[in-house]
Amino acid sequence: MKYLGKYIVIILVLLAGVSCRKEMPEINDPQNTIAANFNEVFDAFWNGMNNNYIFWDIDTVNWDNVYKQYKPLFAKLNLNDSNDVRKGYTYFKQMTAGLVDSHYNITFNDTWLVDSPSISPSYERKSASPGFHNPISIFHFYDTIPRKYLDRGGAIRGFTNTVDGSNQYVAVSGTIQQNILYFFFSEFALKELYKTDTANGVKRVEQYFFDKLQNTANIKGIIIDVRGNPGGALADLDFLLGRMIDKQLDFGYTRSKQGNGRLDYSPWAPAFATPQAGARNITAPIVMLADAWSASMAEMTTMAVKALPNGHFVGERTWGANGPLIGNLFFNGGQFTTNYMNLVYTSSLMLKYKDGKIYEGVGFPPDVEVKYDEAALNLGQDKQLEAAIGLIH
């Protein structure tokens, strides 16, 4: 669920045929609206959503009814009253609670809301749903899997921190029974970290996996583990999967908002992965391990692998946030700001899988379901990984 603005060029190549913003009529950009009262705050947000939100044709929220219900309520609020500001926060939370976009998130500029959490409808729904569980601990991937499941002497692990210390990337790779390749990474920043001039722990793990991918004579299978992975750079789809295919892999379609109308969409354009120079066509099983915390690029990569004749998906239904994101510069849709809201984070494009279904808000289902088992994990047993290994055998 990461911001993908720096990968705009890659997205435009991948989604060729989608109309660009400069070819579209100008919209009333909410970020250019100066709101002096709550009435104007509401209008800027409502209009921004009306123009930018990509999922109106599948969403169950009636946006016109939202206007009728909440416009009078916001008109009664005082922007200079802290109690009213918090009441407005509650209204925004209620208004957006049913939105299908599982990337959706609102953060605010108002200092009276600095201690309030961002508004995330999908997290609120999932945390209240039966079977909800926390993400698997990163130490399970970093310590338990190398110690218990990877071949002795055939495992490598590493991590690297961002310069400002705000994030840490972790990766683990190794072999299982000598000829099954395993690769875990905590976020999709593979190409960026690999292309850096400076050495880092994740880059070393990537190089190990890529070398094994090229040089292992009889690969019996590959396991790509994206459990708990929140997504990241779209460029990683080609950078990773493109090393395992020898022809274009079509796995679905995308579309954007094309004009000012709420349902004014572009035609569907193919979504695909492209083979990389020197790629090795893998015909052995490629198994994606994903779970309820796998989101965004983790889901799209799982979908792409599942579209392969030798592709499989083991684990749990994913988070359900698979619409690509970029800045609201090239498309008439996606994230936007107002002078009151720091960011309304929402998908720029809608993704439809090759089976004709849209999995936004519901998650992508595994073909081999293995539910989260906390008791087993506490004992060092990974039933999902064991099922992936068993599928290859």
N, C-alpha and C positions, 0 to 999 in steps of 0.2 A: 504494500500500500504506500509505496514511496513516490515522491514527486519525480516525474520523468522529463522535466523540461529540457535538460541538457541533451536528451536523445531525440529531439524533434526531427533531425535529418533522417535518422534511422526509421522513425515511425512513418515519415512521409514516403520513404522508399517502400516500406513494407505494405503500406496501405495506399498504394498508387491508385489513382482514380477518384479519391475522395476530394471534394472541392475545397479550396483554400479560402480563408477568411477574406483575403483581399478581393476575391471575385464575388463576394456576397454583399448584400445591402448592409449598411451600417446599422448596428443596434444601439439602443440607449444603454451604454456601458454603465453598470451600477457603480463601478469604482469612480466614475466622474460625477456622481451625484453627492452633493454636500447635504447631509441630513441635519437639520437644526432642531428637530423634534421627533418623537417616536412615530408620529404619523408618517413622516418622510423616511425614517429608518425602515418601517414596515414596507413602504412602497418600493424602496430600492431593493430590498431583499426579495419581495414577491415578484417584481419584474425581472430581476436577475435569474430567479429560478424558472420563471415562465419562459424566458428566452434560452437559457443555457442548459437546463436539465435535459438529459438525453433519453430518459426512460419513460416519458409521459404516455406512450402508447401501450406500455405493459404495466404501468404502475396503477395501484388501486386507489391512491390518494386523489381526491377530487380537488384540484387546485383552485377552481372557482369557488367552491364551497368554503375552502380555507380563507379566501379573501373575505367572503361575506361574514364568516364567523369571527375572524380575528382583527379585521380592520377597525371595527368599533372599539374593541378592547384596547388596542394599541393607542387609539386616539385619546383614551382617558389617562394614559400614563405620562408622567413627567420625567423627562430625560435627566433632570438634575436631582432626582430623588432616588437614593440608593435602594429603597424598598421597591420602587417602581421598576428600577433597572433589573432587579432580581426577579420581579414578576414577569418582565419582558423575556428574560432568559427562559423562564418556565413555559411561556407561550411558544417561543421558538422550538423548544424541545417537544411540546405537544404537536405543533404543526408538522414536524418532520418525522415523527415517530414511525409512521408507516411506510416511508420511502424505501423502495426496493434496492436502490444503489447502496451496495455494501462497502464502498469506499467512503461514503458520505460522512463528512465531519465539519463542524463549525467551530471556529475559534474567534474570540472577540478582542477588540481593542480597549474596551471600557475598563478602567482601573478598578471599578467596583466588582468586576467579574474575574479579577486576576487569580483568585483562589478557586474559581468554579471550573470543573472539568469541561473539556470540549464536548460538544454534543455529537454523539455517535449512535445513531438509531440501530445499526446492525449489532453493535456490541451490547446495547441494552436488551435487544431481543434475544441474542444468543446466551447472554449470561443468565437470563431467566428461563431458558429452555431446559427440558429434561435431558440429562446426559451431558450437560455442560461440564467441561474440565479445563484446568489450567494447561498451558503449554508444557510439553515435556522439557525437563531441565536441560540446559545446554551441557551440563556436566555428564549427562547420559551419553551424548554424542561424542564428547571430547575425551571421556575417561572409560565409561563402561563398554561401549561398542568396540574401541580398539583393543581393550584388554580381553573381552570375552568372545568377540565374533570375528575379528580380523586376524589374518595369519601372523604368527609371531615373526617379527623382522620384516613384515610386509605392510606396515602401516605408517602413515605420516599424518601429523596434525599441526595446525598453526592458527594464529590469530593476528589481527592488526587493528589498531585503533585509529580513528580519524584524528586529524591534527588538533581539533578543538576538544577532543576527548568525549564528544557527544555520542559516539557510536563505536561498537566493536564488531568486527567481522570474524567469523570462525569457520574453519574448513577442516575436514577429515577425509582421508582417502586410504585405501588399502585393498588387499585381495582377500577373498574368502575361498578357502579350499583351492587356492592357487590360481584359478582361472575365472573367478567371478570378481568383477571390478566393483568397488563400492565408492561412492562419492557423496559426501554431505557438505552443505554450505549453508550458512545461517541467513544470508540475504543475496539478492541478485545484484552484485557489483563486480562480477567476475572479470569482465573485459576491462573495466576501469582499473582494478587492482593489478591485473596481469600486465597492462600496458605501462604501468608506472616505471620510472627509471630506478627508483629505490627498491631494495629488496623488502619483502614483507612476508609474514607467515602464510597468508592465504595464497600468495603467488607461488610459493614453494609447493604447496599442496596441489594447486592447479597443474603445475608443470609435471609433477609426479603422475597425476591422473592422465594427462594428455600423453605422456610418454608411454604409460601402460596401455592406453587405448591404441596407440600406433604400433607398439612392439610386441604385445602379448600374442603369441602365435595362434592359440586356440581359445579365444574368448568364449566362455560358456554362457555368460550373461553379464548384464550391467545393472546395478541398482543405483538410482539417483534419489537421494533422500532429501526431500524438501519439507519435512514435517516441521511445523513451527515457523516456516519461512514466510515473511510478510510481503515478499515481492521485491521490486526494484526496477532495474534497467531493462527495457525491452530489447536493447542491443544484445543482451546475453542469450536470447533465444537462438540466434544464428551462431553466436560465439561458442555455445555449448553443443546444442543439438546439431548444428550445421557440420560438426566434426564427425557425425555418425551416419550421415545420409549422403547419397550421391546424386540426388535429384530433388527438385522443389517438392516440399511437403505441404500440401494444402490441408488445412484443418478447420477452416471456418470462414466467416465473413464479418466485416465491420461496416458500420455506417455512422455518420455524424449528423449534426443539425446543419441544414443547408441555408435556411433563411430565418426570418423573424417569427414565423408561425410556430406554435407549440409543437405541431406534428409535421413540420416542414423538414423532412429528412433527405439526405443524399441517397443514391442507390447503394445497395450492398456491394462492397468491394472485397475481393479475396484476401484472406489472412493466411500467411504461409511462412514457413521456415526455409532458408536458402542454404545449400551446402557451401562449405568453406573450402578454400584452396587446400589440396592435400588431404581432404576428408577420406576416412575409411568407412565404407558402407558396412554397417553392422547388421548382420542377419540373425544373430543370437538374440534371445529375449532381452528387451530393455524394460526394466520395471521401475515405475515411479512409486516412491513411498511418500504419501501425503496424508494430512490429517485435517481436523476441523480448524486448525490455525494456519493452514496453508492458504495464502491469499494472493490475488493479483497475478504477478508474473509466475509465482509458484503454480497457480491454477492453469494459466495459459500454457506453460511448459508441459504440465501433466496432460492437458488436452491434446497438445501437439504429439506427444509421445504415444498417447492412446490411439491416435489416428494412424500410426504405423501398423503394418501387418504383424510385426513382432513386438508391438508395444502393449504394456500392461499397467494397471494401476491397482496397488494394494494399499489398504488403510481405511480412512474414513472419508465421508463426504466433506468437501473442502468448504472454505469460508463463504464463498459466493460473491466475491468482488473481482470480476474478471473483465470489466470494461477498461480499456487502456486510458491513461491520463497523460495530458500535456498541458502547458499553460494555455489560457484562453486568448491565443494570439492568432492561430492559424485556422481555428474552427469556430463556428457559431454555437459553441457549446463547451461545457466543462467548467472548471473552477473559476471563481471570481472573487473580488473583494468589494467592500463598501467602506466608507469612512468609519463605520461603526463596527464592521466585522473584519477581523484580520484576514480570514480566509474561509470561503465556502468551498470545501474540497469535494469535488464530484467528478465523475468520469467524463471524458471528452468524447468517447466513442462507445457504441454498443457492440458487443461481440456475440455472434450466433455461431454455435458449433456446427460441424459438418452434418450432424444428424437433424439439423433444422431447429433445434431447441436452444433457448436462451437460459443460461444457468445463473444469471445475476440474481442475487438474493436467496437462492436455494442451494447453491454449491454444486460441484461436479461430483457424480457418484463413482465409487470404485467398482471395478469388476470383481475384485475379491475383497469383501469387507472384513476387516479385523478391528474391532473396537478397542479404544483406549483401555488399558488395564493397569491401574495405578498399583495394585498389590503386586502384580508381576514385575513391574518396573522397579519397585522398591527392593525387590529381590535380585535385580540385575537381569531379568528375563525380558526380552523384547519380542513379543509375539508377532508384531507387525513385520519386523525384519525377518523373523524366522519363516513367516508365510511367504515373503518375497523370495527367500532362498529356496524354499520348497517349490515355488512355482517354476523357478529356473530348472530345478531337477525334475 
